[in-house]
């Protein structure tokens, strides 16, 4: 009885085209072991890609007695296909006492990146297949963490700024690769360490996944479909988060971010500003709880030993614990003269003039703040906040501290709000926020204020916009 021929070459060619993995003109670096998956990939590339543009790379981890012979085998296979060959030996003397898997991964990818640079290649291929994807999905599911991690291995992802990792066999089960290799008489070596059940992945590979496949023979495909769907959702979330990040940058506020999107947006924000700092799910949850606690307009969550993220009303900022964040106070005009323009640190400008002066002759328009001034109120000055400052209302006074709190001015900005005061050091106008109450029948001077275009102005009952 004849067995149906397995066409792996056409399937991989279709994957390359469908997912736009690489072009026939590109130089490829191929990470290869002596295993069946790597050998099928090399045999396929021999039929699909010019041999002079394929560089086979093998890393000898020096962990097994057969490591040297397997490296020799890979070199022979590369020569058979007329591929270039590069090899790295990572001697046991350089192995760490713990965390050898993570260290080995780092060594591999650093060497692969170096070889890519040497040959000016922008694509590094690995022989990951459908079983690898399913095993990774299950490992991450058992380990716990954020849902997007379940998206698992991607067809193509950046390794660094110039090189991409490419996996052209992700939808092909290992059993199909073995069957193809057997049909074509391809040689390969078995790694005995893959049978060691002390490793989580090997227990999933040899015990858990086979049990799942017994219950549902199509489980491999189903698991990988779930991973693909999660990837699609992750992409949609990333697109929406990009919009929210642009909103935050434009408004300098997180107020427009819905609570359901807060953690995803904050995670992306921190990744942009702190790319080398790991953020835990618990920290995102703490920050969400703090930000939406209306009874706590200020607070902070520690990121690590040196950094915190600080809430100040609707603003969030990353700060160094060891650095005191002091606002920079720009110099202010000491004495204000009639009919003269003065610039403010916020980019706005103002002029004080007698009430009734024809402002059309001055060709100006802006926010008008009416004032009643006696002779002993002069000279006027502009200064910053002082202890005990308060603003006269129609009835009573309002403390400047309360006024700024009610206006939700961040703590770090309160000491830099310019104030117009009279000769008695009494507040006449809190720039951008509120002016002293003035009886409309007694107005004899007015301030015309032209704010910076980006400045939001809050008007009180005395103010008019012309």
C-alpha positions as CSV (number, residue, x, y, z in Angstrom):
1,X,0.0,0.0,0.0
2,X,1.4,3.4,-1.1
3,X,1.5,6.2,1.4
4,X,0.3,9.6,0.3
5,X,3.2,11.9,-0.5
6,X,3.6,14.8,1.8
7,X,4.2,18.2,0.2
8,X,6.0,20.2,2.8
9,X,7.8,22.4,0.2
10,X,4.5,23.8,-1.2
11,X,3.1,24.4,2.3
12,X,6.2,26.4,3.4
13,X,6.3,28.3,0.1
14,X,2.7,29.3,0.7
15,X,3.5,30.4,4.3
16,X,6.3,32.5,3.0
17,X,4.0,34.2,0.5
18,X,0.9,34.5,2.7
19,X,2.7,36.0,5.7
20,X,5.3,37.9,3.5
21,X,8.1,36.4,5.5
22,X,11.0,37.1,3.1
23,X,11.8,37.7,-0.6
24,X,13.8,35.4,-2.8
25,X,16.4,38.1,-3.2
26,X,17.1,38.3,0.6
27,X,20.0,36.7,2.4
28,X,18.8,34.3,5.1
29,X,20.5,33.2,8.3
30,X,19.1,29.8,9.4
31,X,19.4,28.7,13.0
32,X,19.8,24.9,12.7
33,X,20.2,22.0,15.0
34,X,20.6,18.3,14.1
35,X,16.9,17.7,14.8
36,X,14.3,16.7,12.3
37,X,12.6,20.1,12.2
38,X,15.8,21.9,11.3
39,X,16.7,19.3,8.7
40,X,13.4,19.6,6.9
41,X,13.7,23.4,6.9
42,X,17.2,23.1,5.3
43,X,16.0,20.6,2.7
44,X,13.1,22.9,1.8
45,X,15.2,26.0,1.5
46,X,17.5,24.1,-0.9
47,X,14.5,24.0,-3.2
48,X,13.1,27.4,-2.6
49,X,16.0,29.8,-2.1
50,X,19.3,30.4,-3.9
51,X,22.0,28.5,-2.0
52,X,24.5,31.3,-2.0
53,X,22.0,33.4,0.0
54,X,21.6,30.9,2.9
55,X,23.9,30.9,5.9
56,X,23.4,27.9,8.3
57,X,24.3,28.7,11.9
58,X,24.7,26.1,14.6
59,X,25.4,26.7,18.3
60,X,27.2,23.9,20.1
61,X,26.2,24.3,23.8
62,X,28.7,21.7,24.9
63,X,26.2,20.1,27.2
64,X,26.1,16.6,25.9
65,X,28.7,14.0,24.7
66,X,27.1,14.0,21.2
67,X,27.3,17.8,20.9
68,X,30.5,17.9,18.8
69,X,29.3,15.1,16.5
70,X,25.9,16.8,16.0
71,X,27.7,20.0,15.0
72,X,29.8,18.1,12.5
73,X,26.6,16.6,11.1
74,X,24.9,20.0,10.6
75,X,28.1,21.3,8.9
76,X,27.9,18.3,6.5
77,X,24.3,18.9,5.7
78,X,24.9,22.6,5.0
79,X,27.8,21.7,2.7
80,X,25.5,19.2,0.9
81,X,23.1,22.0,0.0
82,X,26.0,24.4,-0.9
83,X,25.0,26.6,2.1
84,X,27.6,28.7,4.0
85,X,28.1,27.5,7.5
86,X,28.9,29.3,10.8
87,X,29.4,27.7,14.2
88,X,29.7,28.9,17.8
89,X,30.9,26.7,20.6
90,X,29.7,27.8,24.0
91,X,32.0,25.9,26.4
92,X,30.9,24.6,29.7
93,X,33.4,26.8,31.5
94,X,31.3,29.8,30.4
95,X,28.0,28.3,31.6
96,X,26.3,30.0,34.6
97,X,25.6,28.0,37.8
98,X,21.9,28.7,37.4
99,X,19.5,30.0,34.7
100,X,21.4,28.2,32.0
101,X,18.3,28.1,29.6
102,X,17.9,31.9,29.7
103,X,21.7,32.3,29.3
104,X,21.8,29.9,26.4
105,X,19.0,31.7,24.7
106,X,20.8,35.0,25.0
107,X,24.1,33.5,23.7
108,X,22.2,32.0,20.7
109,X,20.4,35.2,19.6
110,X,23.5,37.4,20.1
111,X,25.5,35.1,17.9
112,X,22.7,34.9,15.3
113,X,22.4,38.7,15.2
114,X,26.2,39.0,14.8
115,X,26.2,36.6,11.8
116,X,23.3,38.5,10.3
117,X,25.3,41.6,10.6
118,X,28.4,39.9,9.0
119,X,26.4,38.8,6.0
120,X,24.1,41.9,5.9
121,X,21.1,39.7,6.4
122,X,17.8,41.0,7.8
123,X,16.0,37.7,8.3
124,X,16.9,34.9,10.8
125,X,14.9,31.7,10.3
126,X,14.1,29.1,13.0
127,X,12.4,25.8,12.6
128,X,9.6,26.3,15.1
129,X,6.5,24.2,14.2
130,X,2.9,23.8,15.3
131,X,3.8,21.6,18.3
132,X,6.3,24.3,19.6
133,X,3.5,26.9,19.3
134,X,1.0,24.7,21.2
135,X,3.6,23.8,23.9
136,X,4.4,27.4,24.4
137,X,0.7,28.3,24.7
138,X,0.2,25.7,27.4
139,X,3.4,26.6,29.3
140,X,2.3,30.2,29.4
141,X,-1.3,29.2,30.3
142,X,0.0,27.1,33.3
143,X,2.4,29.8,34.4
144,X,-0.2,32.6,34.4
145,X,0.3,36.3,33.6
146,X,-1.2,38.6,31.0
147,X,-3.5,37.3,28.4
148,X,-1.6,38.7,25.4
149,X,1.3,36.4,26.3
150,X,-0.8,33.5,25.0
151,X,-0.5,34.8,21.5
152,X,2.7,32.7,21.6
153,X,5.2,32.4,18.8
154,X,4.8,34.8,15.9
155,X,5.4,34.1,12.2
156,X,7.7,37.2,12.2
157,X,8.9,39.5,14.9
158,X,11.7,42.0,15.3
159,X,14.9,40.7,17.0
160,X,16.6,44.1,16.9
161,X,16.5,47.3,14.9
162,X,17.8,45.7,11.7
163,X,16.8,42.0,11.9
164,X,13.6,40.0,12.1
165,X,13.0,36.4,13.4
166,X,11.1,34.3,10.9
167,X,9.3,31.0,11.6
168,X,8.0,29.6,8.2
169,X,6.7,26.2,9.6
170,X,4.4,27.3,12.5
171,X,1.3,25.6,11.1
172,X,3.0,22.3,10.4
173,X,2.7,19.5,13.1
174,X,5.9,17.7,14.1
175,X,4.4,14.4,13.1
176,X,4.0,15.7,9.5
177,X,7.7,16.9,9.5
178,X,8.8,13.4,10.7
179,X,6.7,11.7,8.0
180,X,8.1,14.0,5.3
181,X,11.7,13.3,6.4
182,X,11.1,9.6,6.4
183,X,9.6,9.7,2.9
184,X,12.5,11.7,1.6
185,X,15.1,9.7,3.5
186,X,16.4,12.8,5.3
187,X,18.9,12.1,8.1
188,X,18.6,13.7,11.6
189,X,19.7,13.2,15.2
190,X,17.6,12.8,18.2
191,X,18.5,15.0,21.2
192,X,18.2,12.8,24.3
193,X,17.8,15.8,26.5
194,X,14.3,16.2,24.9
195,X,13.3,13.1,26.9
196,X,14.2,14.6,30.3
197,X,11.0,15.1,32.2
198,X,12.5,17.4,34.7
199,X,11.9,20.2,32.1
200,X,8.4,21.6,32.0
201,X,8.3,21.8,28.2
202,X,9.2,18.1,28.0
203,X,6.5,17.1,30.4
204,X,4.0,19.1,28.2
205,X,5.4,17.5,25.1
206,X,5.5,13.9,26.2
207,X,2.6,13.7,28.8
208,X,0.1,16.6,28.7
209,X,-0.1,17.3,25.0
210,X,-0.5,13.7,23.9
211,X,-3.4,13.3,26.5
212,X,-5.1,16.4,25.0
213,X,-4.7,14.9,21.5
214,X,-6.2,11.7,22.7
215,X,-9.3,13.6,23.8
216,X,-9.4,15.7,20.6
217,X,-7.1,14.8,17.7
218,X,-7.5,18.3,16.3
219,X,-6.5,20.0,19.5
220,X,-3.1,21.1,18.1
221,X,-4.9,23.1,15.4
222,X,-7.5,24.4,17.9
223,X,-4.8,25.6,20.4
224,X,-3.0,27.4,17.6
225,X,-6.2,28.9,16.4
226,X,-6.8,30.3,19.9
227,X,-3.3,31.8,19.9
228,X,-4.0,33.4,16.5
229,X,-7.3,34.9,17.7
230,X,-5.5,36.3,20.7
231,X,-2.9,37.8,18.4
232,X,-5.7,39.5,16.4
233,X,-7.2,40.9,19.6
234,X,-3.8,42.1,20.7
235,X,-3.4,43.9,17.4
236,X,-6.7,45.6,17.8
237,X,-5.9,46.6,21.4
238,X,-2.6,48.0,20.3
239,X,-4.2,50.2,17.6
240,X,-6.7,51.6,20.1
241,X,-4.1,52.2,22.7
242,X,-2.0,54.1,20.1
243,X,-5.0,56.5,19.7
244,X,-5.3,56.9,23.5
245,X,-1.6,57.6,23.9
246,X,-1.8,60.4,21.3
247,X,-4.8,61.8,23.2
248,X,-2.7,61.8,26.5
249,X,0.1,63.6,24.7
250,X,-2.1,66.2,23.2
251,X,-4.1,66.9,26.4
252,X,-1.5,66.3,29.0
253,X,-4.2,64.4,30.9
254,X,-5.5,60.8,31.3
255,X,-9.0,62.0,31.9
256,X,-10.3,60.8,28.4
257,X,-9.1,57.2,29.0
258,X,-11.9,54.8,29.9
259,X,-11.3,52.6,32.9
260,X,-11.6,49.5,30.8
261,X,-8.7,50.7,28.7
262,X,-6.6,52.1,31.5
263,X,-4.3,49.2,32.2
264,X,-3.6,48.5,28.5
265,X,-2.8,52.1,27.9
266,X,-0.7,52.5,31.0
267,X,1.3,49.3,30.1
268,X,2.0,50.8,26.6
269,X,2.9,54.2,28.1
270,X,5.4,52.7,30.5
271,X,6.8,50.5,27.8
272,X,7.5,53.6,25.7
273,X,9.0,55.6,28.5
274,X,10.7,52.7,30.4
275,X,11.6,50.1,27.7
276,X,14.0,48.2,29.9
277,X,11.9,48.1,33.1
278,X,9.6,45.2,33.8
279,X,6.1,46.1,34.9
280,X,4.0,43.6,36.9
281,X,0.3,43.1,36.6
282,X,-0.1,43.9,40.3
283,X,1.4,47.3,39.7
284,X,-1.0,48.1,36.8
285,X,-3.9,47.1,39.1
286,X,-2.6,49.3,41.9
287,X,-2.2,52.3,39.6
288,X,-5.7,51.8,38.2
289,X,-7.2,51.6,41.7
290,X,-5.3,54.8,42.7
291,X,-6.1,56.8,39.6
292,X,-9.9,56.1,39.8
293,X,-10.1,56.8,43.5
294,X,-11.7,60.3,43.5
295,X,-10.9,60.7,47.2
296,X,-7.2,60.5,46.5
297,X,-6.3,63.2,44.0
298,X,-2.6,62.6,44.7
299,X,-0.6,59.5,45.2
300,X,2.1,57.2,43.8
301,X,2.9,53.6,43.1
302,X,6.4,52.3,43.3
303,X,7.8,50.8,40.0
304,X,11.1,49.6,41.4
305,X,13.8,50.8,43.8
306,X,14.4,54.1,42.1
307,X,11.2,54.9,40.2
308,X,7.6,55.7,41.0
309,X,4.6,56.7,38.9
310,X,2.8,59.7,40.4
311,X,-0.9,60.7,40.2
312,X,-1.6,64.4,40.3
313,X,-5.4,64.8,39.6
314,X,-5.7,63.6,36.0
315,X,-2.0,63.6,35.2
316,X,0.5,60.8,35.6
317,X,4.2,61.2,35.7
318,X,7.2,58.9,36.1
319,X,9.7,60.2,38.7
320,X,12.9,59.2,40.3
321,X,12.5,58.6,44.0
322,X,15.9,60.2,44.8
323,X,15.3,63.4,42.8
324,X,13.2,66.2,44.2
325,X,11.0,67.4,41.3
326,X,11.1,71.2,41.7
327,X,9.2,73.3,39.2
328,X,11.3,75.9,37.4
329,X,10.1,79.4,38.1
330,X,10.6,81.9,35.3
331,X,11.4,85.5,36.2
332,X,8.4,87.8,36.5
333,X,7.9,91.5,35.9
334,X,8.3,93.3,39.2
335,X,6.2,96.4,38.6
336,X,3.4,96.8,36.1
337,X,3.0,100.0,34.1
338,X,-0.2,101.1,32.4
339,X,-0.6,100.5,28.7
340,X,2.3,98.2,28.4
341,X,2.4,94.5,27.3
342,X,3.9,91.9,29.7
343,X,4.8,88.3,28.7
344,X,4.0,85.5,31.1
345,X,5.9,82.1,31.5
346,X,2.8,80.3,30.1
347,X,3.3,82.0,26.7
348,X,0.4,84.4,27.2
349,X,0.6,88.2,27.5
350,X,-1.5,90.9,29.2
351,X,-1.9,94.7,29.4
352,X,-3.4,96.9,32.1
353,X,-5.2,100.0,30.9
354,X,-7.9,102.4,32.1
355,X,-11.5,101.2,31.6
356,X,-13.1,102.6,28.5
357,X,-9.9,103.0,26.4
358,X,-10.8,102.2,22.8
359,X,-9.3,98.7,22.4
360,X,-10.1,98.7,18.7
361,X,-7.5,101.5,18.3
362,X,-5.0,99.0,19.9
363,X,-6.2,96.3,17.5
364,X,-6.4,93.7,20.2
365,X,-9.0,91.3,21.6
366,X,-8.8,88.8,24.4
367,X,-10.1,88.1,27.8
368,X,-11.1,91.1,29.8
369,X,-10.6,91.1,33.6
370,X,-12.4,94.2,35.1
371,X,-10.7,95.9,38.1
372,X,-11.4,98.6,40.6
373,X,-8.2,100.3,41.8
374,X,-7.6,103.2,44.2
375,X,-4.6,105.4,44.1
376,X,-2.9,103.5,46.9
377,X,-3.3,100.2,45.0
378,X,-0.4,101.2,42.8
379,X,2.0,100.0,41.8
380,X,0.8,96.6,40.7
381,X,3.2,93.6,40.6
382,X,3.2,90.0,39.3
383,X,4.6,87.4,41.6
384,X,4.3,83.7,42.6
385,X,2.4,82.1,45.4
386,X,3.0,82.9,49.0
387,X,1.8,81.5,52.3
388,X,-1.6,82.9,53.3
389,X,-2.6,84.1,49.8
390,X,-6.4,84.6,49.4
391,X,-8.7,86.1,46.9
392,X,-11.6,88.5,47.7
393,X,-15.0,87.3,46.7
394,X,-18.4,89.1,46.6
395,X,-18.9,87.6,50.1
396,X,-15.8,86.7,52.1
397,X,-12.5,85.3,50.7
398,X,-11.2,82.1,49.1
399,X,-7.8,80.7,50.0
400,X,-5.5,80.4,47.0
401,X,-4.7,76.9,48.0
402,X,-8.4,75.9,47.9
403,X,-8.9,77.8,44.6
404,X,-6.0,75.8,42.9
405,X,-7.2,72.5,44.4
406,X,-10.8,73.1,43.1
407,X,-9.3,73.9,39.7
408,X,-7.4,70.7,39.9
409,X,-4.0,72.3,39.3
410,X,-1.3,69.7,39.9
411,X,0.7,70.2,43.0
412,X,3.9,70.5,41.1
413,X,2.4,73.5,39.1
414,X,0.8,75.5,41.9
415,X,3.9,77.4,42.9
416,X,4.4,78.5,39.3
417,X,1.0,80.1,38.7
418,X,1.5,83.9,38.1
419,X,-0.4,86.2,40.4
420,X,-1.3,89.9,39.8
421,X,-1.2,91.8,43.2
422,X,-1.6,95.4,44.3
423,X,0.7,97.6,46.5
424,X,-0.8,95.9,49.6
425,X,0.1,92.5,48.2
426,X,-3.6,91.6,47.8
427,X,-4.5,89.2,45.0
428,X,-6.2,90.8,42.0
429,X,-6.0,88.0,39.5
430,X,-4.9,84.4,39.5
431,X,-3.7,84.0,35.9
432,X,-5.8,81.5,33.9
433,X,-8.1,80.8,36.8
434,X,-9.9,83.6,38.7
435,X,-10.0,87.3,39.4
436,X,-11.0,89.3,42.5
437,X,-14.7,90.2,42.6
438,X,-15.3,93.7,41.4
439,X,-18.5,95.7,41.6
440,X,-19.5,96.3,37.9
441,X,-20.5,99.9,38.7
442,X,-17.0,100.6,40.1
443,X,-14.8,99.3,37.3
444,X,-12.1,101.8,36.4
445,X,-9.3,99.6,35.0
446,X,-9.2,96.4,33.1
447,X,-6.7,93.7,32.1
448,X,-6.7,92.4,28.6
449,X,-5.2,89.0,28.5
450,X,-4.3,87.0,25.4
451,X,-3.4,83.4,26.4
452,X,-1.2,81.0,24.7
453,X,-3.3,79.1,22.1
454,X,-2.7,75.8,23.9
455,X,-3.8,77.2,27.3
456,X,-7.2,76.4,28.6
457,X,-8.8,79.4,30.3
458,X,-11.4,79.2,33.1
459,X,-13.5,82.4,33.3
460,X,-15.4,83.7,36.4
461,X,-18.5,85.8,36.4
462,X,-16.5,89.1,36.0
463,X,-14.8,88.0,32.8
464,X,-15.9,88.4,29.2
465,X,-14.5,87.1,26.0
466,X,-14.2,89.6,23.2
